[in-house]
Amino acid sequence: MKNNEIKKLSIAGILCTIAIVGSLFSFPVFGSKCAPIQHMVNIICAVILGPWYGVGVAFVASFLRNLLGLGSLMAFPGSMFGALLCGIVYYKTKNISLTLIAEAFGTSILGGLSAYPVAILLMGKSAGDIAFYAYIVPFLISTVGGAFFSAILLSSLKKTGLHKTMTQEEGGIHNA
């Protein structure tokens, strides 16, 4: 039991590091920094570790990215909603396609809508400066890129048989 927790924390730490380093490869779209690697990490974490680890990794990566000047406050709603939703969907369905869609919906719609009050209250933006839907499009662009990368990676893991070893299927670490 303790060994599995150490494995989960180690994998979570590695995924968090990938998200932080991956944010060096971001691009601006309107008022947001798009970091597709964070969304790839959300999906991989959801599949391998589950929804709560996914939210934890998304929060820690967002926090560290902000401390290092690699992200903005938009990283929190943009990553955490997607991580939670895709983690829950994968946990319930074990369907990768639905998990990718859940990440895109959670990040772009839920994260985008929740970014609006964050921008106004915490970043001092005026309501006239940004439209209510201003973060949905950039978050959608970012998450589609991350979903594409994770689909390729998960497909490779399935072909090699590592997917079953790493997930809850056949007693992997996800369910332990």
Secondary structure as GFF3:
##gff-version 3
##sequence-region A 1 176
A	DSSP	alpha_helix	2	22	.	.	.	ID=ss1
A	DSSP	three_ten_helix	23	25	.	.	.	ID=ss2
A	DSSP	beta_strand	27	29	.	.	.	ID=ss3
A	DSSP	beta_strand	32	34	.	.	.	ID=ss4
A	DSSP	alpha_helix	36	48	.	.	.	ID=ss5
A	DSSP	alpha_helix	51	67	.	.	.	ID=ss6
A	DSSP	alpha_helix	75	93	.	.	.	ID=ss7
A	DSSP	alpha_helix	96	105	.	.	.	ID=ss8
A	DSSP	pi_helix	106	111	.	.	.	ID=ss9
A	DSSP	alpha_helix	112	121	.	.	.	ID=ss10
A	DSSP	alpha_helix	136	160	.	.	.	ID=ss11
A	DSSP	alpha_helix	162	166	.	.	.	ID=ss12
A	DSSP	three_ten_helix	169	171	.	.	.	ID=ss13
###
